[in-house]
């Protein structure tokens, strides 16, 4: 959530940022509501002062026996009391209107975010690895002979509907090995604390990280009002919800492997084949809570942590900086990492690392106490995929495929597969 004081003091900065983000809102829209709210508060305070003054005079009028003055003052007290209640209600209504508007405003881009209208104007930062040359036409993951026995879309559709998959045998084992490898790398090499979180959260947590109110249709809600997490960013970031931390506590880095759930609203017709876009999937998430001065550098660090997973697995990728027109709602800057999928002949997103500044912290009321004293400040938050496990499985299968439909597996996974090095053409780990 944006700081209303910033909009009051630098409306031109706000307007320029919203224009870059193609948001149909101006500082005038926000400040008009804010002005009404502040006016109602001032009127309520003035009416309360009049009420208090009249209340003091009532007793004096009664003591002197001036019945007419007594009745006038008593009526004035009642009138002002009614006005105070009405004005406070009107101020609360304006406050709710302002809060709803602020909750729906996107974050301000960092100055170093490239300007652009859409994903076509994202900027490549670097790439790693050389896509493999095949002596045959590479297939997509779900077409591989060795994968078919362990990747069942028909049974999943019977169980739950479209955009679900049933993994079994060697494919399920590789999927699990990838998640374990990612967790071990982030905890043992990258300084993250492994965390296991609920996948059901209450509404306040979804508001805290910005999924609500704007993106409610993208998530699933239970009949009891709980929400299934679209990513463990929600539960990990909200660990500091409502907290005031010691500065020495920062930075905090968390990682979690969890089930994730997304309705994929608006994605009809996109990636319908295979398991690239699913309603239920797994991710290893990274979240960092930092001092404001350190958050931009932390984004680069987090990006490198995600890239390192792909490099260790030998998977070619490229990293791009999202332009202003493609930037996510709560992000100030985002680095997307796209892995090479030879079956599609293109790079596809496998991780998105974002710095949110104090945007989520304001929604969560998460602060820290400066070590040198002074007023508590809002922390900064970051999140990133480290990585999307299903998409990483796709990349491993497609990049390691052989002409007979078997798959050679990355060396980094061999210890997690008890020494098995490939998925045979009949779907068995050998």
JOLINUR-V426139 format. One line per field, one symbol per residue. phi: phi as a letter, one per 40 degrees, with the letter a starting at -180 (. if undefined). burial: + if it has 16 or more other ideal C-beta (glycine too) atoms within 10 Angstrom, else -. A space follows every 10 residues. Layout:
BEGIN
phi = ???
burial = ???
END
This chain:
BEGIN
phi = .ccccccccb cccccccccc cfccabcccc cccccccccc cccccccccc cccccccdcc ccccgccccd ccccccdccc cccccccccc cccccccccc cccccccccc cccccacacc bcbccabbgb dccbcaccbc dcccdccdcb bbcccccccb hcgbabcafc ccccdccccc ccccccccbb gcccbbbccb bccccccdbg cbccbdccbb bcccgcbccc acdcccccdc dgcbccdccc cbbbbabacb bbcfdgbdgb fccgbcbbcb abbbcbbbbb cdcbcccccc cccccccccc cccgbcabbb cccdcbccdc ccabbcbbcc bcccgacbdb abbbbbfcdc ccccfbbbcd ccghcdbccb bbaacbbccc ccddcccccc cbccgcbccd dccdccbfgc babccbgbcb
burial = ++-+--+--- ---++-++-+ +---+-+--+ +-++-+++-+ +-++--++-+ +--+--++-- +--------+ --++-++--+ --++--++-+ +--++--+-- ++--++++++ --++-+---- -+------+- -------+++ ++-+++++++ +++--+---- --+++++--+ +-+++++++- +++-++---+ -+--+-+-++ +---++++++ ++--+---++ -----+++++ ++++++++-+ +---+----+ ++++++++-+ +++------- ---+++++++ ++++++++++ +---++-++- +++-+++-++ -++-++++++ +++++++-++ ++++++++++ ++++--++-+ ++++++++++ ++++-++++- ------++++ ++++++++++ ++++++++++ ++--+++-++ -++--++--+ -++++-+-+-
END
